[in-house]
Amino acid sequence: MAVHIFRREATYYWRRRTPRALAIFTGRQHVFLSLRTTSRVMARRLAAQLDAILEDAAMLAENTDLHLSRSQLRQCLALSWSGI
């Protein structure tokens, strides 16, 4: 399993290429979020959960006529992340 985290200074970040179904709506090739942690173990857990959320959103977008704006996608990931 690929881990999509990297560390900038002391904080870990998550970055993923936006799935094609979502990239059409957002106009962005990557999704980038701060994980707000300095722990590598916690960052890996959060990244795995965000990966699953992003994949679910991509499958939903592929199977429906879903039109998400950048802010709606960011809000969806942020709300999901805050509930983790």
C-alpha positions in Angstrom: 0.0 0.0 0.0 1.4 3.4 -1.0 1.6 6.0 1.7 1.0 9.5 0.5 2.5 11.5 3.3 5.5 13.8 3.5 7.0 15.9 6.2 7.6 19.6 6.0 9.5 20.9 8.9 7.8 19.1 11.8 4.3 18.6 10.4 3.1 15.8 8.1 1.1 16.5 5.0 -1.0 14.3 2.7 -1.0 14.6 -1.0 -2.7 12.5 -3.7 -3.2 12.8 -7.4 -6.9 13.6 -7.9 -8.8 10.7 -9.5 -9.8 11.6 -13.0 -13.5 11.7 -12.2 -12.9 14.3 -9.6 -10.2 16.2 -11.4 -12.7 17.1 -14.1 -14.8 18.9 -11.6 -12.1 20.5 -9.4 -9.6 21.5 -12.2 -6.8 20.3 -9.9 -4.4 17.5 -10.4 -3.6 17.0 -6.7 -5.3 17.1 -3.3 -3.1 18.5 -0.6 -3.9 18.7 3.2 -2.0 19.2 6.4 -2.5 16.3 8.8 -1.7 18.5 11.7 0.5 16.0 13.4 4.2 15.4 14.1 3.8 11.7 14.6 4.6 9.5 11.7 2.4 6.7 13.0 -0.6 9.0 13.3 0.1 10.5 9.9 0.1 7.0 8.3 -3.3 6.2 9.9 -4.8 9.5 8.8 -3.4 9.2 5.3 -5.0 5.7 5.0 -8.3 7.0 6.0 -8.1 10.0 3.7 -7.1 7.7 0.8 -10.3 5.6 1.4 -12.5 8.8 1.6 -11.0 10.1 -1.7 -11.5 6.7 -3.4 -15.1 6.6 -2.2 -15.7 10.1 -3.6 -14.1 9.2 -6.9 -16.3 6.1 -7.3 -19.4 8.2 -6.4 -18.3 10.8 -9.0 -17.8 8.1 -11.7 -21.2 6.5 -11.1 -23.3 9.6 -10.8 -23.7 13.0 -12.5 -21.9 14.7 -9.6 -20.7 18.2 -9.9 -18.4 19.2 -7.0 -16.5 22.5 -6.8 -13.1 22.7 -5.4 -14.4 24.1 -2.1 -17.0 21.4 -1.8 -14.4 18.7 -2.3 -12.1 20.4 0.2 -14.9 20.7 2.7 -15.8 17.0 2.2 -12.3 15.9 2.9 -11.8 18.4 5.8 -15.1 17.3 7.5 -14.2 13.7 7.1 -10.7 14.3 8.4 -12.0 16.2 11.4 -14.2 13.3 12.3 -11.3 10.8 12.3 
